[in-house]
Amino acid sequence: MIRRNFITGLAAAVGSIKAADSKTVTYKIEGFTCVTCAVGLDTLLQRQDGVIHSKSTYPESITTIEYKPSVITEQSLKSFISEMGFIAHIAKPSSNKN
């Protein structure tokens, strides 16, 4: 029980550190033809320095990215998505995570 409380507390602390200096942006993606496109883009985005989390959906063609603006810019994210063969349009502007 003590170990579980420690792990829960540690996860909450790490999560709050990430959220304090991150932004979130949502893109409408052109070019998704299947669920593999969405999963593959998430996998590759999450390997980029500064990307904390990426969640893409195939039917909606939406990608939401939480990132650290001190490490990677929105323009870099859009360029990377373009290099992967997709076109990203802003669906929701960046917002600070607090």
N, C-alpha and C positions, 0 to 999 in steps of 0.2 A: 504494500500500500504506500509506503514512504517513497519507494522508487517511482511509482506511478505519479505521485504528486510532484516529484522532482522533474520528471520528464514533461509533464503537463505545464509546469511553471516555466521550464526552460523553453519550450516551444512557444509559449505566449510571449516571453521576453524577446526571443529572436524575431518573432512576427512583428512586434511593435517597433523594433529597430529598423526592419526592412521598410515598414510602412511610413516611418517618419521622414525619410528622404527620397521617396519614390513618387512617380507620376503614373497615371494610367491614361492610355489612349485607345480608342476603338476605331477600327478601320472596316469599311465595306470592301471586300476583296473581289476583284474580277479574275476569273480563271479557275476557280475551284470546279472540278468536274466530278469529284467523288470524296468520300470521307478520308481516303488516304492523303489527299491533298492537304486537308485541314490538319490532320495528325502530323504529317511530314513537316509542314510549315511550323507548327508548334515545337516540334523536336529541334529543328534547326534554329529557330529563334531563341529557344532556351539555352542554346550553346553559346550565344553571343554574350560577350562581356557586358554587364550592365542590365541585362534582361533578367528580371526576377521571376516572372511568370507570363505565360502566353496561353490563351484559350481560344481556339478557333472552332467554328461550327460550319459544317458543310451545307446543310440545307439553306441556312440564312446567309452564308458567305460573309460571316463577321469574325474578326479577330480582335481580341482585347488583350493589350500588352501592358503589364506593369513593369516599369523600368526605372533605373537610376539616371536622372538627367545629368548628373556629374560625370557619368561614365559613357553614356550613349545618347545621341540626340534623336528627336523624332525624324529628322531628315535621314539620318543613318538607318533608322528602322525601315522607312519607306524605300530607301535605296536597296537595302538587303532583300526586302520582299520582292522588289522589281527584279533583282538578280536571280531570284528563285523562280521567275517566270510568271509572276502575278502582278496585278496593278492594285495599289492601295489608295482608297479615297477616305478622307476623314469622315467618320460617322458621328463621332463625338470628340470634341477637342480634349486635350490633356487636362487632367485634374490632379491636384495634389492629394496624396493619401495622408490623412491625419489620424 
